[in-house]
Amino acid sequence: MSYIYKILKQFLPAQYDGSDPLWAKRQIWVAKINHEDTVDEFETLEQARVKRDELDQADPTNRVYKIIQIDLTGTEPNTDIE
């Protein structure tokens, strides 16, 4: 299989609160937050982890970043890695 690893960013930087109603869970994930932001895709999981950690350290808003695995052959669905 051929994969790439993409970093997704929490659209609204807020921690999950179990008491929030379903529509307000703030679990909306985007590749770009605004037009100035970059789409971060990598060939290896290790490269993606390094970039995710850099983004996390530089972000004062406590936004959550996650990595997904994308199957380039289109035979498997995208998978949350971490």
Helices and strands as residue ranges (DSSP letters): E 3-10, G 22-24, E 29-30, E 41-42, H 45-58, E 65-71, E 79-80
